[in-house]
């Protein structure tokens, strides 16, 4: 099996980490069956993006002000 390398931008990496944590929580609580793993993963990604958008709209960072 060949090894894949990813180069995520900082914001993509944060969203990926949030999605990972959400997906792990769904797995650990028994909500994810093997047949539904792809849909739960997609749900986790969508929820992570929604969280990131809400945070972005909630306040301005120092970089956005400058």
Secondary structure as UniProt FT lines:
FT   HELIX           10..28
FT   TURN            29..30
FT   HELIX           34..36
FT   HELIX           37..58
FT   HELIX           62..65
//
